[in-house]
């Protein structure tokens, strides 16, 4: 099985190495969004680097789906000595805030494979296209009722999240998904790289309200092909933090970690095509 994974991985990397944005209209449109948003958020990057980064970004997205398909054999390891405690999550649920960076689909499969019951936040469009496949994959892991899906843009999404936590499910959500039913009171303007964006603070708000920890989880691809995953933040782990740290501040912390990774490896972030939807304008200073 690992040989098949490695073969398909090499095929994807070879096929996308010389990816041309003028090969078709869809590719050209994607590159136009990619280079525009990349240029605004990271203006220090020379334009000559945009096309090679775009090719690697196309490969990264395809590899994310491959990693999910072969999650049982994908080489990965915790980084920075910061690991999630799977055994504790079975007893004490949490909210996990992650991003579409690195091998961003793998963490869901690892949680399920280690017996953690999760509720995964997805948009209605993603649920329709991919929801059945993920639920089927999670059942194959052998855990009883391992995963449920919560539609992020449903008007009752917040209630469904609180109910899932009460039922001992760890809720996993992508903070940069830009989907959700929260009103203006659950939006916050924060600095991200060279721009300011509207970000949803609903996950942090609900973690604090439910009295459970909010864990930030990051992922990246290393040059040796191994996936690195680490718990970059632990917020709301006690009553003092819940009183002292606002959802706005908690969300800013998580986005600051994303910004640090994206500066190093911009091609590993899959949201360059959508960043303009969150723009407020250029960041001050």
Backbone as JSON, one array per atom type, in Angstrom:
{
  "sequence": "XXXXXXXXXXXXXXXXXXXXXXXXXXXXXXXXXXXXXXXXXXXXXXXXXXXXXXXXXXXXXXXXXXXXXXXXXXXXXXXXXXXXXXXXXXXXXXXXXXXXXXXXXXXXXXXXXXXXXXXXXXXXXXXXXXXXXXXXXXXXXXXXXXXXXXXXXXXXXXXXXXXXXXXXXXXXXXXXXXXXXXXXXXXXXXXXXXXXXXXXXXXXXXXXXXXXXXXXXXXXXXXXXXXXXXXXXXXXXXXXXXXXXXXXXXXXXXXXXXXXXXXXXXXXXXXXXXXXXXXXXXXXX",
  "N": [[0.82, -1.21, 0.0], [1.95, 1.23, 0.78], [3.81, 1.53, -1.25], [2.17, 2.02, -3.45], [1.09, 4.46, -2.68], [3.43, 6.06, -2.63], [4.19, 5.91, -5.31], [2.05, 7.17, -6.64], [2.26, 9.66, -5.46], [4.72, 10.57, -6.45], [4.04, 10.71, -9.13], [2.15, 12.77, -9.15], [3.74, 14.92, -8.33], [5.57, 15.04, -10.45], [3.89, 15.55, -12.61], [2.83, 18.06, -12.04], [5.0, 19.71, -11.9], [5.8, 21.28, -14.09], [3.57, 22.88, -14.43], [1.29, 24.77, -16.28], [-0.27, 27.91, -16.29], [-1.65, 28.78, -18.5], [-2.73, 26.68, -19.75], [-5.4, 26.06, -19.71], [-8.62, 27.74, -19.36], [-9.66, 27.67, -16.75], [-7.39, 27.13, -15.2], [-5.93, 29.43, -15.72], [-7.52, 31.4, -14.53], [-7.36, 30.59, -11.86], [-4.64, 30.99, -11.37], [-4.52, 33.74, -11.71], [-5.95, 34.69, -9.48], [-4.36, 33.58, -7.47], [-1.77, 34.79, -7.84], [-2.39, 37.49, -7.56], [-3.46, 37.74, -4.91], [-1.32, 36.68, -3.47], [0.66, 38.53, -4.09], [-0.34, 40.85, -2.85], [-0.45, 40.09, -0.14], [2.1, 39.16, 0.44], [4.2, 41.12, -0.49], [6.93, 41.3, -0.69], [7.87, 39.11, -2.02], [9.43, 38.22, -5.03], [8.0, 38.67, -8.28], [8.79, 36.79, -10.1], [8.87, 34.45, -8.72], [6.32, 33.62, -8.38], [5.01, 31.91, -10.3], [6.44, 29.35, -10.13], [5.77, 28.82, -7.43], [3.02, 28.63, -7.63], [2.72, 26.27, -9.14], [3.67, 24.41, -7.28], [1.77, 24.77, -5.32], [-0.52, 23.81, -6.57], [0.2, 21.14, -6.72], [0.37, 20.55, -3.98], [-2.3, 20.68, -3.13], [-3.44, 18.51, -4.51], [-1.96, 16.47, -3.36], [-2.92, 16.54, -0.77], [-5.42, 15.3, -0.9], [-4.57, 12.81, -1.71], [-3.07, 12.02, 0.53], [-5.13, 11.75, 2.38], [-6.5, 9.6, 1.32], [-4.63, 7.56, 1.62], [-4.15, 7.48, 4.35], [-3.41, 5.68, 6.31], [-0.81, 4.91, 5.82], [0.75, 7.09, 5.34], [3.76, 8.8, 5.89], [4.4, 10.46, 8.89], [4.94, 12.77, 11.62], [4.96, 14.1, 14.97], [5.82, 17.49, 15.58], [8.17, 19.79, 17.07], [7.88, 18.8, 19.6], [5.25, 19.0, 20.37], [2.39, 17.57, 20.82], [-0.9, 16.26, 20.2], [-2.95, 14.91, 22.73], [-4.26, 12.04, 22.27], [-5.53, 10.07, 23.83], [-6.51, 11.52, 26.0], [-8.31, 13.17, 24.7], [-10.31, 11.41, 24.11], [-11.66, 11.26, 26.46], [-12.02, 13.87, 27.36], [-13.44, 16.27, 25.58], [-12.54, 18.7, 23.03], [-12.05, 21.8, 21.23], [-10.73, 22.01, 18.06], [-8.85, 24.15, 16.2], [-7.85, 24.6, 13.0], [-6.04, 25.0, 9.85], [-6.15, 25.39, 6.25], [-3.56, 24.25, 5.41], [-0.42, 22.79, 4.56], [-0.61, 19.25, 4.93], [-3.59, 19.24, 5.19], [-5.89, 17.69, 5.49], [-5.19, 15.4, 6.76], [-5.08, 15.37, 9.6], [-7.7, 14.99, 10.53], [-8.21, 12.33, 9.85], [-6.26, 11.07, 11.37], [-7.13, 11.58, 13.99], [-9.55, 10.15, 14.04], [-8.56, 7.59, 13.52], [-7.19, 7.08, 15.83], [-9.14, 6.72, 17.63], [-10.62, 8.9, 18.52], [-13.61, 10.54, 18.84], [-15.12, 12.67, 16.57], [-16.51, 15.83, 15.49], [-16.84, 17.24, 12.48], [-16.48, 20.36, 11.02], [-17.88, 21.57, 8.1], [-18.46, 23.21, 4.95], [-21.66, 23.63, 3.3], [-21.4, 23.05, 0.6], [-19.01, 21.53, 0.46], [-19.79, 19.41, 2.06], [-21.73, 18.23, 0.48], [-20.22, 17.41, -1.73], [-18.04, 15.89, -0.7], [-18.62, 14.8, 1.76], [-19.85, 12.23, 2.19], [-17.83, 10.5, 1.39], [-15.81, 10.99, 3.31], [-17.08, 10.19, 5.69], [-17.42, 7.51, 5.12], [-14.74, 6.68, 4.93], [-13.96, 7.13, 7.57], [-15.43, 5.25, 8.95], [-14.21, 2.93, 8.12], [-11.97, 2.95, 9.66], [-12.61, 1.6, 11.89], [-13.65, 2.48, 14.31], [-16.33, 2.96, 16.57], [-19.03, 4.83, 15.46], [-17.41, 7.15, 14.61], [-17.3, 9.72, 13.48], [-19.06, 12.73, 12.84], [-20.75, 15.13, 10.8], [-20.91, 18.67, 10.71], [-22.7, 21.25, 9.34], [-21.26, 24.16, 8.46], [-22.33, 26.58, 7.55], [-24.93, 26.5, 8.31], [-27.84, 27.85, 9.9], [-28.12, 27.03, 12.56], [-25.67, 26.19, 13.39], [-23.92, 26.84, 15.53], [-25.32, 25.89, 17.8], [-25.36, 23.18, 17.16], [-22.65, 22.61, 17.35], [-22.15, 23.03, 20.1], [-23.78, 21.03, 21.11], [-22.53, 18.77, 20.1], [-20.09, 18.83, 21.48], [-21.07, 18.47, 24.08], [-21.87, 15.87, 23.81], [-19.5, 14.55, 23.96], [-17.79, 14.84, 21.78], [-14.99, 15.88, 19.93], [-14.63, 18.92, 18.34], [-13.72, 19.85, 15.11], [-12.5, 22.43, 13.16], [-11.91, 24.49, 10.27], [-10.32, 27.43, 10.4], [-9.82, 29.26, 8.4], [-11.71, 28.82, 6.51], [-13.76, 30.48, 5.85], [-16.51, 30.14, 6.05], [-19.67, 30.03, 7.58], [-22.33, 30.56, 9.96], [-22.42, 32.62, 11.7], [-23.24, 35.86, 12.97], [-22.45, 39.43, 12.53], [-21.43, 39.96, 15.08], [-19.74, 37.89, 15.63], [-17.56, 38.2, 14.05], [-14.29, 39.41, 13.27], [-11.82, 41.88, 12.77], [-8.56, 41.43, 11.78], [-4.92, 41.62, 11.67], [-3.14, 40.15, 8.98], [-0.35, 38.91, 7.62], [0.49, 41.14, 5.09], [-1.94, 42.38, 4.97], [-5.26, 43.29, 6.12], [-7.86, 41.34, 7.46], [-11.23, 40.04, 7.52], [-12.14, 37.87, 9.98], [-13.56, 34.87, 11.26], [-14.68, 34.35, 14.55], [-16.06, 32.44, 15.79], [-15.48, 29.72, 16.54], [-13.6, 29.98, 18.63], [-15.15, 31.47, 20.42], [-17.21, 29.61, 21.01], [-15.78, 27.5, 22.12], [-14.84, 28.68, 24.48], [-17.29, 29.27, 25.68], [-18.34, 26.69, 26.04], [-16.57, 25.73, 27.85], [-14.28, 24.23, 27.23], [-10.98, 23.19, 26.1], [-9.27, 25.09, 23.55], [-7.52, 24.08, 20.88], [-4.85, 24.84, 18.77], [-3.86, 23.53, 15.69], [-1.33, 22.67, 13.46], [0.05, 21.95, 10.2], [2.57, 20.76, 7.99], [4.55, 20.16, 5.04], [7.53, 18.41, 4.93], [10.86, 18.53, 3.5], [11.8, 15.96, 3.16], [9.6, 14.51, 2.55], [8.03, 13.72, 4.64], [5.18, 14.27, 6.73], [4.7, 16.9, 8.92], [3.18, 17.53, 11.99], [1.77, 19.56, 14.5], [0.73, 20.66, 17.77], [0.12, 23.83, 18.06], [-0.98, 25.74, 19.72], [-2.48, 26.03, 22.95], [-5.31, 26.94, 24.34], [-7.66, 28.38, 26.62], [-7.5, 26.45, 28.64], [-8.0, 26.51, 31.29], [-9.99, 28.06, 33.91], [-9.12, 30.67, 34.4], [-7.87, 31.47, 32.0], [-10.08, 31.44, 30.31], [-11.47, 33.57, 31.29], [-9.7, 35.64, 30.88], [-8.71, 35.7, 28.23], [-9.93, 36.84, 25.25], [-12.23, 35.77, 22.64], [-11.52, 37.08, 20.28], [-8.79, 37.69, 20.66], [-7.76, 35.1, 20.98], [-8.25, 34.02, 18.44], [-6.64, 35.69, 16.9], [-4.12, 34.88, 17.81], [-3.95, 32.29, 16.74], [-4.05, 32.82, 13.99], [-1.7, 34.28, 13.74], [0.23, 32.32, 14.01], [-0.28, 30.85, 11.73], [0.45, 32.78, 9.8], [3.23, 32.94, 10.2], [4.07, 30.44, 9.29], [3.15, 30.49, 6.63], [4.68, 32.53, 5.54], [7.16, 31.27, 5.34], [6.62, 29.01, 3.77], [4.82, 29.56, 1.4], [3.47, 28.19, -0.65], [2.25, 26.06, 0.52], [-0.15, 26.79, 1.61], [-3.55, 26.6, 1.04], [-5.43, 28.53, 0.52], [-5.03, 30.77, -1.05], [-6.53, 31.36, -3.26], [-8.86, 32.41, -2.35], [-8.49, 34.45, -0.57], [-8.99, 37.16, -1.05], [-11.68, 37.43, -0.58], [-11.89, 37.9, 2.07], [-10.71, 40.3, 2.52], [-10.04, 43.41, 4.09], [-8.4, 45.47, 3.62], [-5.16, 46.98, 3.21], [-2.84, 46.24, 5.81], [-2.24, 48.25, 8.7], [0.8, 49.98, 9.31]],
  "CA": [[0.0, 0.0, 0.0], [2.84, 2.39, 0.82], [4.42, 1.67, -2.58], [1.18, 2.68, -4.31], [1.04, 5.86, -2.25], [4.65, 6.74, -3.06], [4.16, 6.0, -6.77], [1.09, 8.21, -7.01], [2.82, 10.93, -5.0], [5.75, 10.96, -7.42], [3.36, 11.05, -10.38], [1.56, 14.09, -8.96], [4.82, 15.91, -8.3], [6.13, 15.15, -11.79], [2.88, 16.12, -13.51], [2.58, 19.47, -11.72], [6.27, 20.45, -11.87], [5.8, 22.28, -15.15], [2.18, 23.26, -14.63], [1.16, 26.06, -16.97], [-1.57, 28.54, -16.06], [-2.32, 29.07, -19.76], [-3.14, 25.41, -20.35], [-6.86, 26.14, -19.88], [-9.17, 28.95, -18.78], [-9.79, 27.49, -15.3], [-6.05, 27.27, -14.63], [-5.54, 30.84, -15.83], [-8.27, 32.13, -13.51], [-6.79, 30.25, -10.56], [-3.34, 31.66, -11.23], [-4.77, 35.18, -11.55], [-6.29, 34.9, -8.07], [-3.19, 33.21, -6.68], [-0.69, 35.78, -7.93], [-2.88, 38.77, -7.03], [-3.53, 37.68, -3.45], [0.04, 36.47, -2.98], [1.37, 39.8, -4.21], [-0.83, 41.79, -1.85], [-0.15, 39.64, 1.22], [3.55, 39.01, 0.59], [4.75, 41.93, -1.58], [8.38, 41.16, -0.77], [8.21, 38.0, -2.91], [9.56, 38.64, -6.43], [6.99, 38.13, -9.18], [9.34, 35.63, -10.8], [8.66, 33.26, -7.9], [4.9, 33.29, -8.29], [4.63, 30.76, -11.12], [6.89, 28.11, -9.49], [5.0, 28.6, -6.21], [1.69, 28.19, -8.05], [2.82, 24.86, -9.51], [3.8, 23.63, -6.04], [0.49, 24.86, -4.63], [-1.4, 22.86, -7.25], [0.62, 19.81, -6.28], [0.03, 20.37, -2.57], [-3.74, 20.39, -3.01], [-3.67, 17.13, -4.95], [-1.34, 15.57, -2.37], [-3.78, 16.5, 0.42], [-6.42, 14.27, -1.13], [-3.85, 11.52, -1.72], [-2.74, 11.71, 1.93], [-6.35, 11.28, 3.04], [-6.81, 8.27, 0.79], [-3.64, 6.61, 2.13], [-3.8, 8.0, 5.67], [-2.84, 4.63, 7.17], [0.6, 4.67, 5.52], [1.47, 8.35, 5.12], [4.77, 9.07, 6.94], [4.17, 11.72, 9.59], [5.47, 12.8, 12.98], [4.75, 15.33, 15.71], [6.95, 18.41, 15.51], [8.39, 20.72, 18.18], [7.49, 18.16, 20.85], [3.89, 19.45, 20.71], [1.49, 16.56, 20.29], [-2.22, 16.12, 20.77], [-3.11, 13.74, 23.59], [-5.43, 11.34, 21.75], [-6.22, 9.38, 24.9], [-7.24, 12.5, 26.79], [-9.43, 13.66, 23.89], [-11.41, 10.44, 24.19], [-12.38, 11.49, 27.72], [-12.3, 15.3, 27.51], [-13.45, 16.84, 24.23], [-11.96, 20.03, 22.85], [-12.25, 22.38, 19.9], [-9.47, 22.1, 17.32], [-8.85, 25.13, 15.13], [-6.74, 24.35, 12.09], [-6.08, 25.78, 8.62], [-5.91, 24.65, 5.01], [-2.13, 24.39, 5.16], [0.27, 21.5, 4.65], [-1.51, 18.14, 4.65], [-4.62, 19.69, 6.12], [-6.94, 16.69, 5.68], [-4.66, 14.23, 7.47], [-5.34, 15.4, 11.04], [-9.02, 14.4, 10.79], [-8.07, 10.88, 9.77], [-5.46, 10.6, 12.52], [-8.0, 11.61, 15.16], [-10.47, 9.01, 13.95], [-7.8, 6.34, 13.59], [-6.76, 6.89, 17.22], [-10.3, 6.5, 18.48], [-11.24, 10.14, 18.99], [-14.88, 10.84, 18.17], [-15.04, 14.06, 16.16], [-17.52, 16.5, 14.67], [-16.07, 18.03, 11.53], [-17.19, 21.49, 10.43], [-17.68, 21.69, 6.65], [-19.47, 24.01, 4.28], [-22.69, 22.81, 2.67], [-20.89, 22.58, -0.69], [-18.06, 20.44, 0.72], [-20.55, 18.27, 2.58], [-22.4, 17.58, -0.64], [-19.25, 16.79, -2.63], [-17.05, 15.0, -0.1], [-19.03, 14.34, 3.08], [-20.09, 10.78, 2.22], [-16.53, 9.81, 1.29], [-15.09, 11.06, 4.57], [-17.77, 9.35, 6.66], [-17.11, 6.12, 4.8], [-13.35, 6.45, 5.32], [-13.86, 7.09, 9.02], [-15.98, 3.96, 9.41], [-13.21, 1.9, 7.82], [-10.97, 2.96, 10.72], [-13.02, 0.61, 12.88], [-14.15, 3.08, 15.55], [-17.78, 3.07, 16.6], [-19.57, 6.18, 15.26], [-16.24, 8.0, 14.84], [-17.34, 11.09, 12.94], [-20.28, 13.34, 12.34], [-20.48, 16.37, 10.09], [-21.72, 19.83, 11.04], [-22.66, 22.21, 8.24], [-20.8, 25.42, 9.07], [-23.16, 27.71, 7.16], [-26.31, 26.3, 8.78], [-28.17, 28.85, 10.93], [-28.03, 26.46, 13.9], [-24.35, 25.55, 13.51], [-23.39, 27.02, 16.88], [-26.01, 24.97, 18.69], [-24.91, 21.84, 16.82], [-21.3, 22.47, 17.9], [-22.27, 22.86, 21.56], [-24.38, 19.71, 21.35], [-21.5, 17.76, 19.81], [-19.16, 18.85, 22.62], [-21.77, 17.86, 25.2], [-21.89, 14.43, 23.53], [-18.12, 14.07, 24.04], [-17.11, 14.87, 20.48], [-14.07, 16.98, 19.67], [-15.03, 19.63, 17.13], [-12.6, 20.27, 14.27], [-12.92, 23.42, 12.18], [-10.88, 25.24, 9.54], [-10.57, 28.85, 10.68], [-9.71, 30.04, 7.16], [-12.68, 28.32, 5.54], [-14.64, 31.6, 5.5], [-17.9, 29.7, 6.01], [-20.27, 29.99, 8.91], [-23.6, 31.25, 10.05], [-22.34, 33.64, 12.75], [-23.5, 37.23, 12.55], [-21.33, 40.37, 12.66], [-20.84, 39.93, 16.42], [-18.74, 36.83, 15.67], [-16.52, 38.52, 13.08], [-13.25, 40.27, 13.85], [-10.8, 42.33, 11.82], [-7.23, 41.19, 12.33], [-3.82, 41.7, 10.7], [-2.62, 38.88, 8.47], [0.71, 39.26, 6.67], [0.48, 42.57, 4.76], [-3.31, 42.84, 4.79], [-6.2, 43.08, 7.22], [-8.93, 40.47, 6.98], [-12.34, 39.68, 8.38], [-12.0, 36.46, 10.39], [-14.62, 34.38, 12.14], [-14.2, 34.0, 15.89], [-17.08, 31.57, 16.36], [-14.91, 28.54, 17.19], [-13.04, 30.4, 19.92], [-16.27, 31.86, 21.26], [-17.94, 28.43, 21.46], [-14.9, 26.74, 23.02], [-14.88, 29.36, 25.78], [-18.64, 29.11, 26.24], [-18.52, 25.3, 26.45], [-15.61, 25.41, 28.9], [-13.33, 23.21, 26.79], [-9.78, 23.8, 25.5], [-9.15, 25.38, 22.13], [-6.18, 23.71, 20.44], [-4.44, 25.12, 17.41], [-3.09, 22.42, 15.11], [-0.73, 23.05, 12.19], [0.63, 20.86, 9.41], [3.39, 21.2, 6.86], [5.31, 19.11, 4.35], [8.98, 18.56, 5.02], [11.55, 18.22, 2.25], [12.0, 14.52, 3.05], [8.33, 13.89, 2.23], [7.28, 13.43, 5.85], [4.24, 15.29, 7.17], [4.9, 17.36, 10.3], [1.96, 18.05, 12.62], [2.03, 19.94, 15.89], [-0.25, 21.47, 18.49], [0.83, 25.09, 18.2], [-1.58, 26.55, 20.77], [-3.44, 25.47, 23.91], [-6.0, 28.12, 24.89], [-8.85, 28.05, 27.42], [-7.27, 25.2, 29.37], [-8.46, 26.68, 32.67], [-10.97, 29.12, 34.1], [-8.45, 31.97, 34.31], [-7.7, 31.8, 30.58], [-11.39, 31.72, 29.73], [-11.86, 34.91, 31.72], [-8.69, 36.62, 30.49], [-8.43, 35.71, 26.78], [-11.15, 36.99, 24.47], [-12.23, 35.02, 21.38], [-10.78, 37.84, 19.27], [-7.36, 37.49, 20.91], [-7.45, 33.7, 20.7], [-8.22, 33.85, 16.98], [-5.44, 36.38, 16.41], [-2.97, 34.01, 18.12], [-3.91, 31.18, 15.78], [-3.7, 33.36, 12.68], [-0.29, 34.7, 13.74], [1.0, 31.11, 13.76], [-0.44, 30.56, 10.3], [1.24, 33.75, 9.04], [4.64, 32.58, 10.3], [4.3, 29.29, 8.41], [2.92, 30.87, 5.24], [5.85, 33.3, 5.09], [8.22, 30.32, 5.01], [6.2, 28.06, 2.73], [3.54, 30.07, 0.9], [2.8, 27.23, -1.54], [1.54, 25.04, 1.29], [-1.45, 27.28, 2.04], [-4.48, 26.36, -0.07], [-6.48, 29.53, 0.47], [-4.66, 31.94, -1.82], [-7.56, 31.63, -4.26], [-10.05, 32.95, -1.69], [-8.12, 35.45, 0.43], [-9.6, 38.46, -1.35], [-13.04, 37.46, -0.04], [-11.79, 38.32, 3.48], [-9.94, 41.54, 2.6], [-10.52, 44.72, 4.51], [-7.48, 46.41, 3.0], [-3.79, 46.82, 3.67], [-2.65, 46.38, 7.25], [-1.55, 49.47, 9.1], [2.17, 49.76, 9.76]],
  "C": [[0.86, 1.27, 0.0], [3.49, 2.61, -0.54], [3.46, 2.36, -3.54], [1.08, 4.17, -3.98], [2.24, 6.63, -2.8], [4.66, 6.92, -4.57], [3.23, 7.12, -7.23], [1.58, 9.59, -6.58], [3.85, 11.44, -5.99], [5.12, 11.38, -8.75], [2.74, 12.45, -10.29], [2.64, 15.16, -9.02], [5.43, 16.12, -9.68], [5.17, 15.87, -12.74], [2.71, 17.62, -13.28], [3.85, 20.32, -11.75], [6.32, 21.55, -12.91], [4.42, 22.8, -15.46], [2.08, 24.66, -15.24], [-0.21, 26.66, -16.72], [-2.3, 28.88, -17.34], [-2.77, 27.8, -20.46], [-4.65, 25.37, -20.57], [-7.36, 27.36, -19.11], [-9.28, 28.84, -17.26], [-8.45, 27.68, -14.61], [-5.61, 28.73, -14.65], [-6.24, 31.67, -14.75], [-7.7, 31.85, -12.12], [-5.46, 30.96, -10.33], [-3.53, 33.15, -11.03], [-5.11, 35.51, -10.09], [-5.08, 34.65, -7.18], [-2.15, 34.32, -6.68], [-1.12, 37.14, -7.38], [-2.87, 38.77, -5.51], [-2.16, 37.47, -2.82], [0.82, 37.78, -3.01], [0.95, 40.82, -3.18], [-0.4, 41.4, -0.44], [1.34, 39.51, 1.48], [4.25, 39.79, -0.53], [6.26, 41.8, -1.72], [8.81, 40.01, -1.68], [8.32, 38.51, -4.35], [8.49, 37.97, -7.3], [7.48, 36.88, -9.91], [9.15, 34.33, -10.02], [7.21, 32.8, -7.89], [4.52, 32.04, -9.08], [5.15, 29.45, -10.54], [6.11, 27.79, -8.21], [3.59, 28.12, -6.54], [1.7, 26.71, -8.41], [2.91, 23.97, -8.27], [2.5, 23.65, -5.25], [-0.53, 23.92, -5.25], [-1.08, 21.44, -6.82], [0.19, 19.55, -4.84], [-1.44, 20.01, -2.39], [-4.04, 18.95, -3.42], [-3.1, 16.13, -3.95], [-2.19, 15.48, -1.1], [-4.84, 15.41, 0.28], [-5.78, 12.89, -1.16], [-3.51, 11.09, -0.3], [-3.97, 11.16, 2.66], [-6.7, 9.87, 2.59], [-5.89, 7.2, 1.38], [-3.2, 6.99, 3.55], [-3.14, 6.95, 6.57], [-1.34, 4.45, 6.96], [1.4, 5.95, 5.29], [2.5, 8.56, 6.23], [4.56, 10.43, 7.58], [4.78, 11.62, 10.98], [5.07, 14.11, 13.64], [6.0, 16.19, 15.63], [6.97, 19.32, 16.73], [8.01, 20.11, 19.53], [6.08, 18.52, 21.3], [2.87, 18.53, 20.06], [0.11, 16.69, 20.93], [-2.26, 14.85, 21.61], [-4.4, 13.02, 23.17], [-6.23, 10.68, 22.87], [-7.05, 10.34, 25.74], [-8.46, 13.03, 26.03], [-10.59, 12.68, 23.87], [-12.28, 10.69, 25.42], [-12.84, 12.94, 27.87], [-12.27, 15.95, 26.13], [-12.85, 18.24, 24.21], [-12.45, 20.59, 21.52], [-10.87, 22.52, 19.27], [-9.64, 23.09, 16.18], [-7.63, 24.91, 14.26], [-6.93, 25.18, 10.83], [-5.83, 24.88, 7.42], [-4.44, 24.81, 4.6], [-1.46, 23.03, 5.35], [-0.65, 20.38, 4.21], [-2.73, 18.28, 5.54], [-5.76, 18.7, 6.34], [-6.5, 15.52, 6.57], [-5.05, 14.21, 8.94], [-6.69, 14.78, 11.38], [-8.94, 12.88, 10.8], [-7.27, 10.33, 10.94], [-6.3, 10.58, 13.79], [-8.92, 10.4, 15.18], [-9.73, 7.7, 14.15], [-7.35, 6.05, 15.02], [-7.95, 6.87, 18.18], [-10.96, 7.73, 19.04], [-12.5, 10.4, 18.17], [-14.9, 12.34, 17.85], [-16.31, 14.52, 15.47], [-16.75, 17.46, 13.78], [-16.94, 19.11, 10.91], [-16.86, 21.59, 8.95], [-18.75, 22.61, 6.08], [-20.51, 23.08, 3.64], [-22.2, 22.25, 1.33], [-19.92, 21.41, -0.52], [-18.79, 19.2, 1.23], [-21.2, 17.5, 1.45], [-21.41, 16.82, -1.52], [-18.44, 15.68, -1.96], [-17.49, 14.36, 1.22], [-19.19, 12.83, 3.17], [-18.78, 10.02, 2.18], [-15.8, 9.83, 2.62], [-15.74, 10.19, 5.63], [-17.48, 7.88, 6.4], [-15.69, 5.77, 5.2], [-13.21, 6.31, 6.83], [-14.4, 5.78, 9.57], [-14.98, 2.84, 9.19], [-12.13, 1.85, 8.89], [-11.35, 2.03, 11.87], [-13.55, 1.16, 14.18], [-15.66, 3.22, 15.47], [-18.22, 4.53, 16.49], [-18.48, 7.24, 15.4], [-16.41, 9.46, 14.44], [-18.77, 11.48, 12.58], [-19.91, 14.66, 11.68], [-21.44, 17.46, 10.55], [-21.58, 20.83, 9.9], [-22.4, 23.61, 8.8], [-21.7, 26.59, 8.74], [-24.64, 27.49, 7.49], [-26.62, 27.31, 9.88], [-28.01, 28.34, 12.37], [-26.67, 25.81, 14.15], [-23.78, 25.66, 14.92], [-24.01, 26.07, 17.88], [-25.56, 23.53, 18.44], [-23.5, 21.58, 17.37], [-21.35, 22.22, 19.41], [-22.85, 21.49, 21.9], [-23.35, 18.61, 21.13], [-20.5, 17.68, 20.97], [-19.8, 18.18, 23.83], [-21.82, 16.34, 25.06], [-20.5, 13.84, 23.41], [-17.45, 13.93, 22.67], [-16.18, 16.08, 20.43], [-14.44, 17.61, 18.34], [-13.79, 20.14, 16.39], [-13.12, 21.25, 13.22], [-11.74, 24.12, 11.54], [-11.18, 26.73, 9.68], [-10.54, 29.7, 9.42], [-10.71, 29.59, 6.1], [-13.65, 29.39, 5.06], [-16.09, 31.16, 5.29], [-18.42, 29.68, 7.42], [-21.53, 30.81, 8.94], [-23.57, 32.4, 11.05], [-22.6, 35.03, 12.17], [-22.29, 38.11, 12.75], [-20.66, 40.33, 14.03], [-19.77, 38.84, 16.55], [-17.73, 36.98, 14.54], [-15.53, 39.48, 13.73], [-12.26, 40.64, 12.75], [-9.44, 42.14, 12.46], [-6.16, 41.32, 11.26], [-3.37, 40.31, 10.28], [-1.64, 39.19, 7.35], [0.61, 40.75, 6.37], [-0.92, 43.15, 4.6], [-4.08, 42.72, 6.1], [-7.38, 42.29, 6.68], [-10.06, 40.38, 8.01], [-12.2, 38.2, 8.7], [-13.13, 36.1, 11.33], [-14.02, 33.96, 13.48], [-15.14, 33.02, 16.57], [-16.51, 30.36, 17.09], [-14.34, 28.88, 18.56], [-14.14, 30.76, 20.89], [-16.98, 30.63, 21.84], [-17.09, 27.55, 22.37], [-14.94, 27.35, 24.42], [-16.24, 29.17, 26.45], [-18.87, 27.69, 26.76], [-17.57, 24.89, 27.58], [-14.64, 24.3, 28.54], [-12.11, 23.89, 26.16], [-9.96, 24.06, 24.01], [-7.71, 25.08, 21.74], [-5.97, 24.17, 19.0], [-3.59, 23.97, 16.9], [-2.61, 22.86, 13.72], [-0.13, 21.83, 11.5], [1.5, 21.46, 8.32], [4.1, 20.0, 6.26], [6.79, 19.4, 4.49], [9.63, 18.11, 3.71], [11.78, 16.72, 2.06], [10.71, 13.77, 2.75], [7.48, 13.57, 3.44], [6.36, 14.59, 6.19], [4.53, 15.63, 8.63], [3.59, 17.95, 10.8], [2.3, 18.43, 14.04], [0.88, 20.76, 16.45], [0.44, 22.79, 18.82], [0.26, 25.99, 19.3], [-2.47, 25.7, 21.67], [-4.06, 26.66, 24.64], [-7.26, 27.64, 25.62], [-8.69, 26.72, 28.16], [-7.67, 25.29, 30.83], [-9.38, 27.9, 32.76], [-10.35, 30.51, 33.95], [-8.28, 32.4, 32.86], [-9.03, 32.14, 29.93], [-11.87, 33.11, 30.11], [-10.95, 35.98, 31.11], [-8.54, 36.77, 28.98], [-9.75, 35.78, 26.01], [-11.1, 36.1, 23.22], [-11.46, 35.73, 20.27], [-9.28, 37.61, 19.42], [-6.95, 36.06, 20.6], [-7.33, 33.46, 19.21], [-7.0, 34.52, 16.38], [-4.19, 35.54, 16.67], [-2.84, 32.91, 17.06], [-3.52, 31.67, 14.39], [-2.23, 33.83, 12.62], [0.62, 33.49, 13.5], [0.91, 30.71, 12.29], [0.44, 31.49, 9.47], [2.72, 33.39, 9.05], [4.97, 31.41, 9.37], [4.16, 29.68, 6.94], [4.08, 31.7, 4.69], [6.97, 32.37, 4.64], [7.87, 29.46, 3.81], [4.85, 28.49, 2.16], [2.78, 29.08, 0.03], [2.01, 26.17, -0.78], [0.18, 25.5, 1.81], [-2.41, 27.24, 0.86], [-5.5, 27.47, -0.27], [-6.11, 30.8, -0.3], [-5.75, 32.32, -2.83], [-8.78, 32.34, -3.68], [-9.75, 34.12, -0.74], [-8.8, 36.79, 0.2], [-11.02, 38.58, -0.81], [-13.06, 37.96, 1.4], [-11.14, 39.68, 3.64], [-10.74, 42.67, 3.23], [-9.7, 45.79, 3.81], [-6.08, 46.15, 3.55], [-3.68, 47.05, 5.16], [-1.91, 47.67, 7.57], [-0.15, 49.13, 9.59], [2.79, 48.76, 8.92]]
}
